[in-house]
């Protein structure tokens, strides 16, 4: 059979086994890979589109201060740009992707916005507390917290996941979120918003990302429980479960042959660019979602419908 799908599609083996010809899909990026997590944006080809030139801010986040973990690149960068367009100042904690981070800061400042970069390891309680203390020192308040930073590693079976990988995934994706949120809550007031990044993989069970999926499922539970806990204090807590977006996380995780087919099993049959998620961040951060808490918003091109 003449298959249009490239190896790596979740349903490729199924199509091949039953002899069904797949539908065509849009290839956003050619085969490529990186050898370091969470990846570098400036070496991706094509480079992700993080700023929608047609998106015009209307002051929805005027004078707000937002912490956006992993805002140096990928979905975090798109979030930061949209927040600045809406009038917010941003704090970006990131690991060590200094070139990406400086590019983001420069881009924001050319827009007339304010950006504080903080390099360190969000796995540790000490750095999370430092992020909060420096945010308060620099801006004097915290209105929005976006827990976006994360890592994912491809493994074909549970037996292939080492103790070191499991520990790294858990500490980056869960511990950092817990430590940073706990520290930031000391200063967040009524009207505050917390946005956590889950994943579409938590809702269909991606078999090659078992430890990553476990953390993303935990984030859903954390979001719902914290939302109930903080509701009467006027702080809303929600999550976003993105589908496949063209971010550094993809080439630094998957075998290069998988890249062209990511997102191909969604109804839209394509991967998305980061700017396509930016309005969802703005919605959850702003008063537009004043009666929304404990929810998971799915932005996945129709990959999961439930």
Buried (B, 14 or more C-beta within 10 A) or exposed (E): EEEBBBEBBBEBEEBBEEEEEBEEBEBBBEBBBBEEBBBBBEEBEEEBBBBBEEBEBEEBBEEBBBBBBBBBBBBBBBBBBBBBBBBBBBBBBBBEBEEBBEBBBEBBEEBEBBBBBBBBBBBBBEBBBBBBEBBBEEBEBBBBBBBBBBBBBBBEEEEEBEEEBBEBBBBBBBBBBBBBBBBBBEBBEEEBBBBBBBBBBBBBEBEBBBBBBBBBBBBBEBBBEBBEEBEEEEBBBBBBBBBBBBBBBBBBBBEEEBBBBBBBBBEBBBBBBBBBBBBBBBBBBBEEBEEBBBBBBBBBBEBBEE
